[in-house]
Amino acid sequence: MPEKGWFSKAISNGRVQVQTKAQAFFNSLPQPIAKAFRYIVANRRWVYAAGFIGAGIYAGSWLEEKNAFLDLRYGVHQFTQQLGSKLRGDLYDHDTVVVLIEDNIYWKGSYEGRRPINQQNLAELITKLNEYNPRVIALDFDLRSPMPDGSVIQYPRYAEETGKLAAAVKAITTSNNGRTRVVLPKTLGYDGPSWIMESDTYDGRDLGKPHFGYIVLNDDYRRIPASVKLKDGSRLYSFSQVIVRAFDITGKALRFDQEDSSPTYAGPYLEEDDFIQYSAGNVLDPKSSIQAELPDKLSGKIVIVGGAWNRYAYGRGPRIDERTTPADTAPAVFLHANWVESMLQQRAAKPVAHWIAIALEVVVGFFGYAVFTYRMRWYWKAIYLVSLAAFWLIVAYVSAQNLGLFFDPLTPTLVGVGKAAYEEIHEWYKDAKKYREEHESSKFVVKKEVANAA
């Protein structure tokens, strides 16, 4: 039968052996490293701090991956980007004009509120636009076939309309040595790990020399859609990229796309009213005042045609393809217009290197841990939290304006505040535990003194 207390003795002996081996290990290390290890063992709170910081960085990465708090991120992004732009001058629309198909012409006019959209009407619109000599005409509409595999490219009753659109595109892109370029949307599908091109209603038609770009959008609208690798190994550029390529043949504005799926972020977003825009009705049948300004406003420019009619009926429901953007709610055509402007005006930015962001978070995290675990007045801790938010905003501003890089200040701010709250609550818990222990100890002393007195 085992000796009484053998288990406790075994544990004690094991602890002694581990300590002996640890001491031997420390003695074998260079002196500076050994001192560092001894300091860590003697000050284990810094080990806890490192654990908290590591967990915070992981949580921040997870939040970014899940696109959490996107609306709030949009607001912070727009604030930091606009601040820098105002210091350099007013932000305005340089090269892009937006032409909108709105309620009047869609629900009351020849479009007849129909889906698929009347392509004969689109043909008439781009033919009229071409009279004003724009550099690029881009159609932001879903022109996909009824069957993605192309077994049905277009329903017979709409085939004549599609033929007229194809003829109009060919006439524009082949006349005057292709002076005006036309950009058409290309439908993408996802086949397992790869992107594939799916059928569009204009497939098989003689279109002349148009350009094609996909119109699928990222979940995060701060990011400019970049080229994607297709299943056959070729690459397809996004709608906004193709517009820029057609407008600026030097290709300088597209250098940010390194064809490696790394994100690129747009600069400050223009609001709807900041863009030069016309309704399709005013282009087709302009009033005298508009007729006089159209040649000046459209000549040599990019014209993006998109939808802005109300979804359910005239004046009812949200506008078609409406999205929440960094510059408030707007139809997706304004996202494409903003991305085009960002690329052409060199306002696109790659993110700050991941290791730099982590290094900053580690430094600030240890500083915050020191603040909230040392005895300080509450207002010093409040000052730290305000300074924390200001610091990350300054990092975002300096990154964008001086380094041409993008940094998202929201995630480290939220994680920093969360860590600070946890550390403060943990300190409260330790104080409460210490108070309970002292209270129990004092009760025991009192009871002992009473017993002795008795």
Protein Blocks (a to p, Z undefined) as FASTA:
>chain_A
ZZehklmmmmmmmmmmmmmmmmmmmmmpcfklmmmmmmmmmmmmlmmmmmmmmmmmmmmm
mmmmnopaklmmmmmmmmmmmmmmmmnopcddfkbccddddfklmmmmmnoopacddfkl
mmmmmmmmmmnopabdcddddfbdfblnlpambafklmmmmmmmmmmmmmmmmgghhlaa
cddddddddehjbccddddfkgoiaebjaddddfbdcfblkbccdddddfkopacddfkl
mmmmmmmmnommmmmpnonopacdddddddfklpccddfklmmmccfklmmmmmmmmgop
acddddfbdfkbghiajdehiacdfkopadfklmmmmmmmmmmnopaccdddfklmmmmm
mmmmmmmmmmmmpccdfklmmmmmmmmmmmmmmmmmmmmmmnopacdfklmmmmmmmmmm
mmmmmmmmmmmmmmmmmmmmmmmmmmmmmmmmZZ
